[in-house]
């Protein structure tokens, strides 16, 4: 009996089973593109729009089987032992918790409610499926730089999604290009990887046998998905390492040579302010923002029908823009301040005095 007790105690103290604490910070900034230009143009009129271009920093905390992502506005906390996810709203001083089982039930109800609409749409369409093609490419550029005191190499991920409607024969595409700056090792980061593996196992167990899991299996059997998944798996081998920085651009005709270039905010025009703008001035500011791919400008929204005719000069500019590249969105994400120091247990719970409310996913499932 004593021998058994000692064996269990020794097992619990085995270094491989002890989870160390870890933390770091992530900063995300929308730095350019038509969406950033629109936000800048309206920044003087709306506080919410002004914040679009401001950096958002989140702290990631890990301790044992608990992880928290915390920023100034909210926090999301995962507890694998309790199998719960908690959302904290610091502005409203509220928090809401949902279990993995409740999330499963909510999603099942939501899918049942949507099932009728999907069947009706399929009955009204001769061939509901469109031809979708994914083109994925990963290249090591050979460029290196020092980030957070670590050597990082550049890997550029390009993905083009092409879609063609079988009925109308119309087609379109969207391109995403991401410059990833990767390093081989960050002390303590293996705890993050191990946590995500444990969470994936928990979620897989909770979702087994659900409509969503059956749908995922059906999608995996789709030949279109299988070929794309095989290509993605092959290219993913080139992206081994830990991401320290990424620059992502979405749009059309993107140039891989400019993948790591970040837009200088000073090159974007400021819009009007509340104190000196009339309705026409606001429309002028919005109209100056051009969308990529020859889609015109944001000024077309909200205008009267008779004002939608563009001057010949604008049409010529749109035509020239269509032939060149166009960035709809440019976003930069940086990871920094990695630490293996102990994490305060208070990071994994709602602050005292906050009111508990219903989780948004439960509301979704009850509609």
Phi, psi and omega per residue, in radians:
X1 nan -0.793 3.112
X2 -1.114 -0.681 -3.116
X3 -1.100 -0.680 3.128
X4 -1.151 -0.738 3.139
X5 -1.098 -0.744 3.130
X6 -1.125 -0.651 -3.127
X7 -1.125 -0.739 3.134
X8 -1.148 -0.753 3.132
X9 -1.081 -0.723 3.126
X10 -1.128 -0.654 3.133
X11 -1.120 -0.733 -3.131
X12 -1.159 -0.460 -3.112
X13 -1.643 0.046 3.129
X14 -1.083 2.254 -3.084
X15 -0.941 -0.634 -3.106
X16 -1.130 -0.345 -3.101
X17 -1.773 -0.032 3.136
X18 -1.664 2.128 -3.105
X19 -1.566 2.172 3.127
X20 -1.514 2.720 3.086
X21 -1.372 2.680 3.134
X22 -2.752 2.611 3.115
X23 -2.707 2.720 3.038
X24 -2.855 3.057 -3.129
X25 -2.113 2.546 3.082
X26 -2.127 2.288 3.084
X27 -2.080 2.191 -3.140
X28 -2.070 2.300 -3.120
X29 -2.402 2.258 2.975
X30 -1.437 1.922 -2.966
X31 -1.770 -0.295 -3.082
X32 -2.956 -3.046 -3.113
X33 1.696 2.994 -3.093
X34 -1.070 -0.624 -3.133
X35 -1.184 -0.712 3.110
X36 -1.158 -0.672 3.120
X37 -1.127 -0.696 3.106
X38 -1.103 -0.745 3.133
X39 -1.114 -0.693 3.136
X40 -1.172 -0.676 -3.133
X41 -1.126 -0.536 -3.114
X42 -1.783 0.056 -3.075
X43 -1.045 -0.557 3.136
X44 -1.348 -0.205 -3.106
X45 -1.808 -0.417 -3.059
X46 -2.444 2.223 3.108
X47 -1.121 -0.651 -3.133
X48 -1.126 -0.748 3.128
X49 -1.170 -0.605 -3.138
X50 -1.113 -0.579 -3.102
X51 -1.305 -0.275 -3.086
X52 -1.003 -0.711 -3.103
X53 -1.531 0.011 -3.129
X54 -1.484 2.518 3.122
X55 -1.077 2.480 3.064
X56 -2.047 2.035 -3.109
X57 -1.869 2.241 3.089
X58 -2.078 2.458 3.044
X59 -1.739 2.355 3.119
X60 -1.915 2.120 -3.115
X61 -2.060 2.434 3.119
X62 -2.384 2.285 3.066
X63 -2.608 1.980 -3.110
X64 1.064 -2.167 -3.139
X65 -1.739 0.442 3.116
X66 -2.171 2.403 3.072
X67 -2.360 2.498 3.128
X68 -2.370 2.385 2.989
X69 -1.939 2.039 -2.997
X70 -2.192 2.257 2.975
X71 -2.265 -3.008 -3.067
X72 -1.145 -0.512 -3.042
X73 -1.668 -0.576 -3.025
X74 -2.724 3.029 3.063
X75 -2.512 2.523 3.040
X76 -2.162 2.222 -3.017
X77 -2.160 2.250 3.084
X78 -1.926 2.275 3.103
X79 -2.152 1.838 -3.078
X80 -1.285 -0.499 3.113
X81 -1.194 -0.782 3.131
X82 -1.482 -0.181 -3.088
X83 0.961 0.949 -3.135
X84 -2.337 2.760 2.967
X85 -2.222 2.296 -3.095
X86 -2.126 2.310 3.076
X87 -1.936 2.249 -3.138
X88 -1.990 2.246 3.098
X89 -1.897 1.849 -3.081
X90 -1.247 -0.509 -3.127
X91 -1.270 -0.731 3.140
X92 -1.548 -0.161 -3.119
X93 1.021 0.837 3.116
X94 -2.302 2.857 3.010
X95 -2.550 2.693 3.139
X96 -2.498 2.453 -3.081
X97 -2.173 2.440 3.078
X98 -2.348 2.421 3.094
X99 -1.505 2.828 3.091
X100 -1.043 -0.666 -3.139
X101 -1.154 -0.742 3.113
X102 -1.137 -0.651 3.111
X103 -1.121 -0.713 3.092
X104 -1.035 -0.826 -3.128
X105 -1.129 -0.720 -3.136
X106 -1.102 -0.741 3.137
X107 -1.203 -0.614 3.090
X108 -1.104 -0.762 3.125
X109 -1.147 -0.714 -3.140
X110 -1.119 -0.674 -3.140
X111 -1.221 -0.622 3.086
X112 -1.140 -0.684 3.133
X113 -1.164 -0.562 -3.125
X114 -1.485 -0.257 -3.060
X115 -1.066 -0.762 -3.132
X116 -1.079 -0.719 3.137
X117 -1.142 -0.673 -3.139
X118 -1.171 -0.724 3.134
X119 -1.131 -0.681 3.103
X120 -1.122 -0.729 3.129
X121 -1.125 -0.683 3.134
X122 -1.179 -0.626 3.116
X123 -1.159 -0.552 -3.116
X124 -1.499 -0.023 -3.120
X125 -2.105 2.215 -3.105
X126 -1.058 -0.787 3.115
X127 -2.406 1.667 -3.021
X128 -1.170 -0.334 -3.058
X129 -1.528 2.419 3.051
X130 -1.837 2.696 3.048
X131 -1.323 2.056 -3.134
X132 -2.089 2.275 -3.108
X133 -2.258 2.294 3.120
X134 -1.884 2.261 3.026
X135 -2.019 2.054 -3.060
X136 -2.161 2.366 -3.134
X137 -2.519 2.349 3.114
X138 -2.174 2.212 -3.114
X139 -2.251 2.355 2.953
X140 -1.453 2.105 -3.088
X141 -1.470 -0.308 -3.090
X142 1.531 -0.100 3.138
X143 -1.416 2.516 3.086
X144 -2.373 2.739 3.030
X145 -2.754 2.861 3.123
X146 -1.687 2.138 3.134
X147 -2.223 2.198 -3.118
X148 0.952 0.605 3.101
X149 1.356 0.135 -3.111
X150 -2.090 2.566 3.104
X151 -1.321 2.196 -3.138
X152 -2.153 2.492 3.094
X153 -1.936 2.641 -3.104
X154 -1.651 2.285 3.027
X155 -2.209 2.228 -3.120
X156 -1.857 2.129 3.100
X157 -1.806 2.120 3.098
X158 -2.046 2.333 3.103
X159 -2.393 2.260 3.093
X160 -2.078 2.188 3.080
X161 -1.834 2.006 3.124
X162 -1.874 2.329 3.133
X163 -2.304 2.403 3.116
X164 -2.334 2.146 3.133
X165 -1.379 2.125 -3.061
X166 -1.157 -0.543 -3.063
X167 -1.349 -0.852 -3.085
X168 -1.605 -0.243 -3.100
X169 1.164 0.229 3.097
X170 -1.455 2.600 -3.110
X171 -2.424 2.809 3.114
X172 -2.825 2.922 -3.138
X173 -2.599 2.720 3.046
X174 -2.306 2.320 -3.103
X175 -1.953 2.395 3.044
X176 -2.159 2.301 -3.141
X177 -2.275 2.209 -3.116
X178 -2.243 2.162 3.015
X179 -1.605 1.984 -3.112
X180 -1.822 2.214 3.061
X181 -1.800 1.897 -2.978
X182 -1.940 2.537 3.005
X183 -2.130 2.726 -3.035
X184 -1.301 -0.614 -3.054
X185 -2.684 2.436 2.999
X186 -2.208 2.139 -3.095
X187 -0.972 2.130 3.116
X188 1.641 -0.268 -3.061
X189 -1.178 -0.356 3.115
X190 -1.046 -0.399 3.085
X191 -1.160 -0.635 3.104
X192 -1.134 -0.799 3.137
X193 -1.060 -0.779 -3.133
X194 -1.137 -0.665 3.118
X195 -1.099 -0.790 -3.139
X196 -1.097 -0.596 3.083
X197 -1.150 -0.771 3.118
X198 -1.126 -0.695 3.132
X199 -1.158 -0.680 3.112
X200 -1.070 -0.686 3.111
X201 -1.151 -0.735 3.111
X202 -1.087 -0.815 -3.107
X203 -1.167 -0.681 3.124
X204 -1.084 -0.683 3.115
X205 -1.177 -0.713 -3.119
X206 -1.202 -0.580 -3.042
X207 -1.661 -0.067 -3.104
X208 -1.085 2.354 3.107
X209 1.472 -0.027 -3.136
X210 -1.466 2.940 3.108
X211 -1.072 -0.609 -3.136
X212 -1.169 -0.696 3.128
X213 -1.179 -0.647 3.099
X214 -1.152 -0.674 3.116
X215 -1.141 -0.692 3.121
X216 -1.118 -0.683 3.108
X217 -1.151 -0.663 3.110
X218 -1.119 -0.722 3.128
X219 -1.141 -0.641 -3.131
X220 -1.158 -0.449 3.126
X221 -1.438 -0.226 3.133
X222 -1.169 2.148 -3.124
X223 -0.972 -0.612 3.132
X224 -1.099 -0.707 3.135
X225 -1.272 -0.676 -3.087
X226 -1.059 -0.778 -3.130
X227 -1.153 -0.687 3.136
X228 -1.196 -0.706 -3.131
X229 -1.126 -0.689 3.124
X230 -1.123 -0.714 3.123
X231 -1.156 -0.723 3.132
X232 -1.097 -0.731 -3.131
X233 -1.109 -0.685 -3.132
X234 -1.170 -0.776 -3.119
X235 -1.244 -0.530 -3.119
X236 -1.094 -0.443 3.117
X237 -1.060 -0.439 -3.120
X238 -1.401 -0.161 -3.055
X239 -1.882 0.514 3.129
X240 -1.192 2.442 3.141
X241 2.284 -2.978 -3.101
X242 -2.008 2.261 -3.083
X243 -1.377 2.155 3.087
X244 -1.755 -0.507 -3.117
X245 -2.735 2.546 3.061
X246 -2.490 2.500 3.029
X247 -2.120 1.987 -3.077
X248 -1.943 2.336 3.101
X249 -2.249 2.376 3.067
X250 -2.095 2.417 3.136
X251 2.867 -2.429 -3.111
X252 -2.427 2.618 3.101
X253 0.901 0.770 -3.121
X254 -1.309 2.512 -3.095
X255 -1.750 2.068 -3.084
X256 -1.077 -0.449 -3.138
X257 -1.163 -0.352 -3.123
X258 -1.850 0.283 -3.041
X259 -0.979 -0.700 -3.069
X260 -1.607 -0.016 3.128
X261 -1.343 2.331 -3.119
X262 -1.979 2.364 -3.098
X263 -1.103 2.380 3.043
X264 -1.410 2.060 -3.103
X265 -0.968 -0.472 -3.105
X266 -1.196 -0.264 3.129
X267 -1.445 -0.166 3.127
X268 -1.642 2.404 -3.091
X269 -1.328 2.460 3.035
X270 -1.412 2.574 3.105
X271 -1.607 -3.057 -3.140
X272 -1.282 2.929 3.080
X273 -1.946 2.921 -3.104
X274 -1.069 -0.572 -3.051
X275 -1.285 -0.362 -3.033
X276 -2.268 0.359 -3.081
X277 -2.060 2.468 2.976
X278 -1.882 3.104 -3.113
X279 -1.038 -0.735 -3.118
X280 -1.124 -0.603 3.126
X281 -1.172 -0.685 3.118
X282 -1.133 -0.747 3.136
X283 -1.103 -0.624 3.131
X284 -1.136 -0.717 3.140
X285 -1.131 -0.750 -3.142
X286 -1.166 -0.711 -3.080
X287 -1.152 -0.340 -3.118
X288 -1.351 -0.196 -3.128
X289 -1.537 1.988 -3.105
X290 -1.627 2.396 3.086
X291 -1.578 2.675 -3.113
X292 -1.315 2.892 3.033
X293 1.256 0.359 3.109
X294 1.267 0.413 -3.122
X295 -1.479 0.070 3.108
X296 1.515 -2.573 -3.084
X297 -2.162 2.906 3.100
X298 -1.254 -0.219 -3.104
X299 -1.204 -0.252 3.139
X300 -1.193 -0.392 -3.131
X301 -1.327 2.278 3.072
X302 1.513 -0.106 3.124
X303 -1.464 2.771 3.100
X304 -1.272 2.750 -3.084
X305 -1.002 -0.730 -3.068
X306 -1.219 -0.244 3.142
X307 -1.652 0.005 -3.030
X308 -1.448 -0.153 3.068
X309 -1.255 2.154 -3.116
X310 -1.574 2.478 3.038
X311 -1.054 2.747 -3.116
X312 -1.007 -0.610 -3.131
X313 -1.132 -0.705 3.121
X314 -1.168 -0.669 3.135
X315 -1.128 -0.680 3.116
X316 -1.141 -0.717 3.122
X317 -1.119 -0.710 3.120
X318 -1.119 -0.674 3.126
X319 -1.128 -0.739 3.119
X320 -1.144 -0.648 -3.127
X321 -1.174 -0.612 -3.122
X322 -1.127 -0.560 -3.128
X323 -1.330 -0.431 3.134
X324 -1.680 -2.944 -3.138
X325 -1.508 2.691 3.105
X326 -2.465 2.210 -3.130
X327 -1.814 2.059 3.085
X328 -1.405 -0.691 -3.129
X329 -2.574 2.424 3.049
X330 -2.256 2.215 -3.066
X331 -2.388 2.423 3.129
X332 -2.037 2.310 3.077
X333 -2.173 2.298 -3.119
X334 -2.250 2.408 3.063
X335 -1.926 2.373 -3.067
X336 -2.751 3.089 3.096
X337 0.940 0.856 3.091
X338 -1.181 2.396 -3.076
X339 -2.579 2.468 3.049
X340 -1.835 0.234 3.125
X341 -1.208 2.757 3.135
X342 -1.082 2.490 -3.121
X343 -1.806 2.344 3.125
X344 -1.084 2.265 -3.130
X345 -1.055 -0.408 3.141
X346 -1.151 -0.286 3.120
X347 -1.200 -0.276 -3.037
X348 -1.897 0.424 3.097
X349 -2.600 2.740 3.125
X350 -1.204 2.505 3.125
X351 -1.072 2.648 3.115
X352 -1.075 2.441 3.105
X353 1.614 -0.149 3.115
X354 -1.339 2.528 -3.116
X355 -1.575 2.355 3.100
X356 -1.441 2.320 3.130
X357 -2.258 3.022 -3.133
X358 -1.243 2.413 -3.140
X359 -1.201 2.438 -3.116
X360 -0.954 -0.587 -3.133
X361 -1.202 -0.534 3.078
X362 -1.226 -0.635 3.071
X363 -1.122 -0.708 -3.137
X364 -1.080 -0.732 -3.121
X365 -1.251 -0.328 -3.103
X366 -1.657 0.018 -3.117
X367 -1.209 nan nan
